[in-house]
Amino acid sequence: MKALIVERQGELSLREIDLPLDLGPDDVKIAVHTVGICGSDVHYYTHGGIGSFRLIEPMVLGHKASGTVVDVGSRVKNRLVGNRVCMEPGVPNLSSRASKLGRYNVDPAVAFWATPPVHGILTPLIVHPAAFTYRLPSSVSFAEGAMVEPFAIGLQAAARARIVPGDVAAVIGSGPIGIMTALAAMAGGCRRVYIFDFSSEKLAIAGQYPGIYAVNAADESLVSVIEHETEGWGADIVFEASGAHKAFDAIFDIVRPGGAVVLVGLPVKPVTFDTHAAICKEVPIETVMRYANVFDRALSLIASGKVDLKPLITDTYDFADGVLAFERAASARPSDIKIQIRVSENGF
C-alpha cells in the first residue's frame, strides 16, 4: 500500500510500503478516510523527533483519523462492518499497573500511532483494536471525526482541572490545542475563558466562540487583564497550552489562591518557574499527557452540538498531495489551525 512517510528529518515521500494487516480476533480493519496533521507529525518531519522520541528509520505519519470498518475479528461482537468510525491512537497494555489505575495514557508500554517505532495511519487500510474504535453518529462528519483526538486532549486538560461550574479560566496559547482546551473548559462548566496569544489571526478564530475572550498579549499583559476582570482575585484555572518558556514567568501571578495550573503545552527545553509563588498560593500543578477515558465523551460533545470544531478545519488536501499538505503545515501560516488529508473519498 502507499503511505505518507517521513524518511528522515526534512524528507517526506508518498510511496509503497509493506504494513501488517493481519486481523486479530479483537481487531477491526478500517479504510481510512480523513487524517488530521498534528504538530507532532510536523516535528518529526522538521526536527527528526520530539524529546526522547527520535526517528531511527522511516515512519508512516498520522494519528488523528476517521474511516469505515471493512472487516472485524472473530471475537468482535458489535456489527461494525460498514460503520463510520474514529480511532483512539494509543493502545496500552490493559493488564499494566497504569491501566489498572485508569491512567493508561502513561503506560510505558503504550503503542501510539506515529511515535517511533510505531507507524502512523496515513495509508488506505489499517488494523486497530475494536476497544479503541468508536462509531461516528450520523451528525458527525469524517472531518469532524478526525478532530476528536485533539479535542480529547483539551477534555483531558479540563478533567485534570476539576472545573467547578462558574469558574473563570485563562488559556495561554491559541494554537489548535489551546483552542480545544478553551472549548473543553467551557463545555466543562466555565462561565468565561480568556485566551492569550500573540497571533491576531488565531485569536480571531478563538474569539468567535461564545464565552471565549481573545486577548492579544502584544497589546495587554496577562496579569493586568486577569487582575482587572477578576477584581484582583485571579483566574480559578490557568491552562498553559503554548509550551513557551516565557509563559511560565507570570503563570502564578494570574491564578487565584488555591486555584489550579494545568500544563498542556510541551516545552522544547526544561523551564523554570517560581516555586515560592506556587507554594504561597497553594496552587496544585496538574499535567496532561494525551488522554485516558475521555475519547467517547469528546465524541459525544461534538455529536450533541455542544462543541463545534468545524471552524477549526482550515483546509483539506487529497492523499496524492499529502507532501504539499505537510509543507503547508510546516510553514505555520498564522491563520491555519488544522490541516487535514483526505485519504479516501468514500472511506472504502
Beta strands, then each sheet from edge to edge (+ up, - down):
strand 1: 2-8
strand 2: 11-16
strand 3: 27-36
strand 4: 49-50
strand 5: 53-54
strand 6: 59-60
strand 7: 64-72
strand 8: 84-87
strand 9: 90-91
strand 10: 111-112
strand 11: 125-129
strand 12: 133-135
strand 13: 168-172
strand 14: 192-197
strand 15: 212-216
strand 16: 235-240
strand 17: 255-263
strand 18: 285-287
strand 19: 313-318
strand 20: 338-342
sheet 1: 2+ 1- 6+
sheet 2: 11+ 3- 7+ 8- 12+
sheet 3: 11+ 3- 20+ 19+
sheet 4: 4+ 5-
sheet 5: 9+ 10-
sheet 6: 15+ 14+ 13+ 16+ 17+ 18+
end
